[in-house]
Amino acid sequence: MAQDYAFQVMINKGNNEVKTGDTWQPVKTGATLKATDEIKLEPNAYLGLRHTTGKMLELKSQGTHKVADLAKNVGTGSSVMNKYTDFILSSNSAEAKKNRLSATGAVHRTRGAGDVIDLLLPENQFSRVYGDQVIINWESEKVQGPYVIELQNMFEDVLAKYETDAKFYTIDLTEPNLSDKDLNAIMVRVSSKNDPKQTSSVKMIQKLSSEDYNKVKSDLTELGPVLDETAINKYFLANFFEKNNLLVDAITAYKQAIALEPSFEAEFEEFMYRKNLKQPKQN
């Protein structure tokens, strides 16, 4: 049966409005837009829309846009993407955020009592990785950069060391020392270059088995257009990985989305709280 709408609003940033008939109303996340509607974006606003074909569209241009014109410029999509829509909307709903604040459910990570650097990676059972690029993040109120990232195998042999002044780093798992087929688990530690005793707990990232890797690859191939380099697609990927319990890949996708559209920092923070990878600061 044909859809009676053109788009569904997945992300709404700013005081944007939709005109249905003669009436302008605020845009709401999860709402549908008909071809006869118009959209008005305020300065520095952002809209992430899902077309009925599954194609994702981001809109950042200030002013009024006819939904029919937007629909004409949408390429082919994948209907497989539609099955993730409810997951994305429910995970980021106001009700979900309220439930998170009152939840006492399972914690996906713990922080060592003596950690002066908080390495924001999940516990081992959630540390599987699909992608070749892993963006790790950490926080520290006491330790300033430069930081040293040290990677080891299970026998504590050092595989690689990196330095950075930032509180994140992209690890390339295709590097010769990290791409060995027999290397299934990599231990990660972040410390102060000036005082190596100031360090994080050791966290693990585990490569997927060949069977699991091929399953995820197959699912991503079906999604197709989501691999385009846009912030809304990276956001969609982050939710895809979260739904498949690939939290490290989700973190990486969120950071890639933020690089393209900094306002996605809010969704990233909410994800970190939702998965208990980070605790909200107490007022």
C-alpha positions in Angstrom: 0.0 0.0 0.0 1.3 3.4 -0.9 2.4 5.7 1.9 0.3 8.8 2.4 3.3 10.9 3.4 6.7 11.8 1.8 9.0 12.0 4.8 9.3 11.2 8.5 11.2 13.5 10.8 14.1 11.6 12.5 16.0 14.6 13.8 14.8 18.1 14.5 17.3 20.8 15.7 16.1 24.3 16.1 12.7 26.0 16.1 11.6 24.7 12.7 8.0 24.9 11.4 5.8 22.9 9.0 2.9 24.4 7.0 0.0 22.1 6.5 -2.8 23.8 4.6 -2.7 27.4 5.9 -1.3 26.7 9.3 2.3 26.8 10.5 3.2 24.6 13.4 6.4 23.5 15.2 8.1 20.5 13.6 8.1 17.4 15.9 10.5 14.5 15.8 8.6 11.4 14.5 6.0 13.4 12.6 5.3 12.8 9.0 5.4 15.3 6.2 3.1 15.2 3.2 4.1 16.3 -0.3 1.8 19.3 0.0 3.5 20.6 3.1 6.2 23.2 3.4 9.1 23.3 5.8 10.7 26.5 7.3 14.2 26.3 8.8 15.5 28.9 11.1 19.2 29.9 11.0 21.7 27.2 12.0 18.9 24.6 12.2 19.0 21.0 11.1 16.5 18.5 9.9 17.1 14.8 9.4 14.4 13.2 7.3 13.6 9.6 6.2 11.9 9.3 2.8 9.4 6.6 2.3 11.9 4.7 0.1 14.2 4.6 3.2 16.6 7.2 1.8 17.9 9.6 4.5 18.0 13.4 3.7 19.5 16.2 5.7 18.3 19.7 5.4 20.4 22.7 6.7 19.5 25.6 4.4 17.7 28.4 6.1 14.3 29.4 4.7 11.2 27.7 3.3 11.3 24.4 1.4 8.4 22.6 -0.4 8.3 19.0 0.6 7.4 18.0 -2.9 10.7 19.6 -4.2 12.7 17.8 -1.5 11.1 14.5 -2.5 12.1 15.0 -6.2 15.8 15.3 -5.2 15.8 12.1 -3.1 17.7 9.2 -4.7 16.9 5.5 -4.4 16.8 4.1 -0.9 16.5 0.8 0.9 13.2 -0.3 2.5 15.4 -2.3 4.9 16.2 1.0 6.6 12.6 1.5 7.6 12.7 -1.3 10.1 15.2 0.7 12.2 13.0 3.8 12.2 11.0 2.8 15.3 14.2 1.8 17.2 15.8 5.2 16.5 12.7 7.2 17.4 11.9 5.1 20.6 15.5 5.2 21.8 15.6 9.0 21.5 12.0 9.8 22.7 11.3 12.0 25.7 9.8 9.0 27.4 13.0 7.0 26.9 15.0 9.8 28.4 12.7 10.0 31.3 12.9 6.2 31.9 16.7 6.4 31.6 16.9 8.9 34.4 14.9 6.7 36.7 16.3 3.4 35.6 18.4 1.1 37.8 19.1 -1.5 35.0 22.3 -3.2 34.0 25.4 -1.1 33.8 27.5 -1.8 30.7 30.8 -0.5 32.2 32.4 0.3 35.5 35.0 2.9 36.3 37.9 1.9 38.5 37.9 3.9 41.7 41.4 5.1 41.2 41.1 6.0 37.5 42.1 9.6 36.8 41.4 9.1 33.1 38.0 7.7 32.3 38.3 5.6 29.1 34.8 5.6 27.6 34.6 2.1 26.3 32.1 -0.6 27.2 32.8 -3.7 29.3 34.3 -6.7 27.6 31.1 -8.4 26.7 30.0 -5.4 24.6 33.5 -4.6 23.1 33.1 -6.4 19.8 34.2 -4.3 16.7 33.1 -4.5 13.1 34.8 -1.5 11.5 38.5 -1.0 10.6 38.4 2.5 12.3 37.8 2.8 16.0 37.5 6.2 17.6 38.2 6.0 21.3 37.3 8.8 23.8 38.2 9.6 27.3 37.6 12.2 30.0 39.8 13.6 32.8 39.3 16.5 35.0 42.8 16.2 36.6 45.0 15.1 33.7 45.8 17.4 30.8 47.4 16.3 27.5 49.5 15.2 25.9 48.2 11.6 26.3 49.7 8.3 25.4 47.5 5.5 23.9 49.0 2.1 24.3 47.7 -1.0 22.7 48.7 -4.5 23.9 47.8 -8.1 23.1 46.6 -10.5 25.7 50.2 -11.3 26.7 50.9 -7.7 27.4 53.1 -7.3 24.4 53.0 -3.7 23.1 51.5 -3.5 19.7 51.4 0.2 19.1 51.7 3.6 20.9 50.3 6.9 19.9 50.4 10.4 21.3 47.7 13.1 21.1 46.7 16.4 22.9 43.0 15.7 22.2 40.7 13.5 24.3 40.0 11.1 21.4 42.0 9.1 18.9 41.2 7.1 15.8 42.8 3.6 15.8 43.3 2.0 12.4 42.9 -1.7 12.8 44.4 -2.3 9.3 47.9 -1.3 10.5 50.3 -4.2 10.2 50.7 -4.7 14.0 46.9 -4.7 14.5 45.7 -6.7 11.4 47.1 -10.1 12.3 44.3 -12.7 11.8 45.3 -14.4 15.1 44.9 -11.1 17.0 41.3 -11.3 18.3 41.6 -8.9 21.3 43.4 -5.6 21.8 43.9 -4.1 25.2 43.7 -0.3 25.4 45.1 2.0 28.0 45.4 5.8 28.0 47.9 7.6 30.3 49.5 11.0 30.8 52.7 11.4 28.8 54.2 13.5 31.6 53.2 11.1 34.4 52.6 7.6 33.2 51.2 6.6 36.6 48.2 8.7 35.8 46.3 6.3 33.7 43.0 4.7 32.8 41.8 1.2 33.4 42.6 -1.3 30.7 39.7 -1.8 28.2 39.4 -4.4 25.5 38.3 -4.2 21.8 37.5 -7.5 20.2 37.4 -8.2 16.5 34.3 -10.0 15.3 34.5 -13.6 14.2 34.4 -14.2 10.5 30.8 -15.5 10.7 29.6 -12.5 12.7 31.5 -10.0 10.5 29.9 -11.4 7.3 26.5 -11.2 8.9 26.9 -7.5 9.8 28.5 -6.8 6.4 25.5 -8.4 4.7 23.1 -6.3 6.7 25.0 -3.1 5.9 25.1 -4.0 2.2 21.3 -4.2 2.2 21.1 -0.7 3.7 23.3 0.6 0.9 22.6 4.4 0.7 23.2 4.8 4.5 26.9 4.6 3.7 26.9 8.0 2.1 29.0 10.5 4.0 26.3 12.7 5.7 25.7 13.3 9.4 22.2 11.8 9.3 23.6 8.6 7.7 26.3 8.4 10.3 23.7 8.9 13.0 21.6 6.1 11.4 24.7 3.9 11.3 25.3 4.6 15.0 21.8 3.3 15.8 22.2 0.3 13.5 25.3 -0.6 15.5 23.6 0.0 18.8 20.7 -2.2 17.9 23.3 -5.0 17.0 25.1 -4.4 20.3 28.2 -3.1 18.6 28.7 -0.2 20.9 32.3 0.6 20.0 31.2 0.9 16.3 28.3 3.1 17.5 30.7 5.4 19.3 32.8 5.7 16.2 29.8 6.5 14.0 28.5 9.1 16.4 31.9 10.8 16.4 31.9 10.8 12.6 28.5 12.4 12.6 29.7 15.1 15.0 32.6 15.9 12.7 30.1 16.5 9.9 27.5 18.2 12.1 28.6 19.3 15.6 25.1 19.5 17.0 24.9 15.7 17.0 27.0 15.9 20.2 23.6 16.0 22.0 22.6 12.6 20.5 26.0 11.2 21.3 25.8 12.2 24.9 22.3 10.7 25.2 23.6 7.4 23.7 26.4 7.3 26.2 24.0 7.9 29.1 21.5 5.4 27.7 24.1 2.6 27.5 25.6 3.6 30.8 28.9 4.3 29.2 29.0 7.7 30.9 27.2 9.1 33.9 25.5 12.5 33.8 27.3 15.2 35.8 25.5 15.9 39.1 24.4 19.4 39.7 
